[in-house]
Amino acid sequence: MRLRLALVAVVALAVRPAAGDEGGAALLPDVFVRLTAARYSPTETDLHWTGWIGAGAGLVRIGGTTAYFDADVETILGDTRRPFEANQANYHLAVGLRRRVGKADVALFFHHVSRHEVDRPKPEAVDWNVLGLRASLRLPEGSPIPARVSASVGHTTLASLVGYRWEVTARGEADVLTRRWATLYLTADARLVTADSSEQFPRNGFADLRVEAGPRWRRDGRSLELYAAYERRNDVFIVGPGTRVRALFGFRIGYVSGPERP
């Protein structure tokens, strides 16, 4: 009930024009593309590399509220059948409304995840939908270190096999050292999930953690990041539980046209 009331409040804020934005409208106010690839350390048979490729756009902005759509494909590679073989494809789709509320960026989102084993039998669907709220806040200008914090809370509307229920996330990111030629950045992510225990997934919840750092180069909306990360991730396998603690070494490239996205 409380979640529904919060969602109604955000929708009300979203449809109310912001001061100075009455009647303002824009088609595709921002678009982006991104690609990430990383090597696991240590590696194992089905877990050598991970890659993400995706794109998204603010579809339309009216009165300070933007409707957006994002899509990403996460691919896991190993060497079960051949030296360089994709064995997982995980699809992420998100739609929502975002708006500046005071000093924060607030979004109402619907996030769908569908997981698939590549070239292997899949007797049961593994997917889930999360409906929730996200807020992010940038530290005021003049702060010693430019930084942003964000958090979200959501509840599943569908959870096939995995039994997920509530999902809470938090993220902090900061430019810890800035020079003319590059910026050294640091990010930390946490994800808490509650779940219904089952014979196939015997747990009531879990926590995912990730810390990442590296140099970043930006110019005219283009970016390149080289990074090292520490990760504790649960449910790394699709049809059964599995937790891995590991390092990742990789790169990320992207392009953003329009305002910076929260």
N, C-alpha and C positions, 0 to 999 in steps of 0.2 A: 504494500500500500504506500509506504513512504517513497519507494522508488518511482511509483506511478505519479505521485504528487510532484516529485522533483522533475520528472520528465515533462509534465504539464507546464511547470514554471518555466523551464528552459524554452519550450515551444512558444510560450507567450512572449518571452523576451525576444525570441528569434523573429517573430512576425511583427513586432513593434519597431517602427523605424527609429534609427539612432539619430541623435541630434546632429543636424547638418547633413543628413543622408536622405531626407525625405525625397522620394521620387527618383533617387539615383539608382541606376541599373547598369550592369555590365555583363556581357557574355564572355565566358572563359577568362575571368580576371587573373588566373594563374594556372600554369601547367608545369609538370615536372616529369623527369625520367631518372631512373637510378639503376645501378648495377653494382653488386657486391660479390666478391669471391674470397674464400678463405680456406686455409689448410688446418685441419685438426692436429693437435699434438697432445697426447699420443693418438695415433691412428689405429683403426681396427678394420676387420674385413669389410663391413658395410658402411664404415664411417671414415672417409678420407678427406673429402672436400665438401664444402657447402657453398651454394650460390643463390643469390636473389636477383631477380630482374623484375622491374615494375614501372608503372607510370600512374599518373593521376592528374586530376584537374578540378579547379573550382568551376563548376558548370555554369552557374549564374549567380550574380550578387545583386540583391535588391534591398535597398534600405539598410545597408550595413550587415546583412546576413548573407552568407555564402552557402549554397548547396554544392557538395563535392562528391567525387567518386574516385576511389583508389583501387588498384589491382596489382597484386604481386604473386610471383611464382617462386617458391623456395625449392631447390633441387639438392638432394643429397647424393653424393657419389661414393662408390666403393670399388672393390675389385673381386666380387664374388665370381663372376662369369668371365670377365675380361679386365684388363688392367685399369680401364677408365670407364666405369659403368654407372649410369644413373639408376638408383634403386628406389628413391622416394621422390614424389612430386606433391608439394603441399600448396594449395591455392588459397590466397587471402583476398577477399573482396570486402570493401567498406564503402558505405554511403552515409551521409550525414549532413547536418547543418552546423555551421560554426559562426561565432559572432563575438565581438569585443564587448565585454560587460565590465564596466569600470576599467581597471588596469589589467584584467585577465582576459584571455581568449578562452571561450567556453564552447564546447561542441556536444551535440547530441549525435550519437553514432550507432550504426548497426554493422557489426563485423561478422563475416562468415568465413569459416576455415573448413576446407575439405582436404583430407589426406588420402594419398593413393600410393600403393606399391607399383613400381614400374615393371611391366612385362611379367607380372606375377598374379596368381589368382587372388581375388579379393572377395571373399564370401560374404562380408558384412560391411555396410557403410560406416565410415569413421568421419564424422563432421560435427560442427557445432556452430551456433549463432549466439552472439552476445549483443544485447541492447544496453547502452549505458551512457554515462556522462563523462566528459573529460575537460579538465581545466589546466591551463598553463599560464605561467607568470614570469616575465623577464625582470631581472633586478633593475632598479632605476639607473638611468644614465649617470655616469660619474662613479659608479661602483668600482672598487679596485680590480675586480675580475668580472668581465661580462659573463653572465650565467642566466640559465632558465631552469625552472622547476615545473614539473607537470605531474598530474595524478588522474586516475580514472577509476570508476567503479561501474560494474555491469553485471547483469544476470543473464543466464542462457535462456533462450526461447526454444532451443532444440539442442540436444546433446546425444548423438548416436554413439553407442558403445562406451565412450570415455566417461560419461556420467558427470561432466562438469556442471557446477551450479553458479557460484559467485566468483567473479574475477576482479581483483584489485591490483592496479599497477601504479608504480611511481618511477619517476625518471628525473635525474639531475644532469645537466651538461654545462660545462664551463670552458672558456678559453683561458687557460692558465698562464700562457705566455704568448705574446703577440710580437712578431717582428715584421719588417716590411716584406720579407720574402715568404713567410709562412706563419702559421699559428699552431701552437701545441694545444690540443683539446683533450678533455677528459669527460667521459660519460659513465653513469652508473644507473642500472635498471634493476627493478625488482618486480616480480609478478607472483601474487598469492592467489591460489585457486582452491575452492572447496569442491568436493566431489562425493558422489554416492559410491560407496564401496561395492565391488562386485567380485565374483569368482575370478574373472579375467583381469580386473584392475583392483586388487585388494588394498585400497588406501582411501582415506577420507579427505585428502588434500595434499598440497605440496607448495613449495616455494622455488621459483626460478630466480637466479641472480646472474648479473653480467656487469663487468667493469671493463672499459675500453679506453685506450689512449693512443695518440699518435699525432703526426703532423698533418695539417690541412692547408691546401692551397685553394684560393677562391679568386675568380676573375669574371666579371660580366655574367653572373649567374651560373658559371661553370665551377665545379669543385672536384678535387681529388684528395682522397684521404688514404694514408697508409697506417695500418693499426695493428696493435697486439691487444688481445682480450683474454680475460679469464671468465669462464662460463660454468655455471651449474645449471643443467637443464634436465627436466623430467620428461617422461614419455617420448624419448627419442625414437623409439620403435612404434609402429603404427598399431599393431594388434595386441600389444602387451606392454606392461610397464617396463621402464628402463631409465635409470638416472646416470648421467655422465658428468664428471668434473674434468675440465680440459682447458687447454689454451687454444687460441686461434690466431693465425697470422694471415692478414689479407689486405685487400684494397677496396675502395669504394669510389665510384665516379658518379656524377650526377649533373643535372642541369635544371634550373628553376627559372621560369619566365613569369614575372609579376612579383607581387609582394611576398616577403618571406612567410612561409607557412608555419603555424604554431605546431 
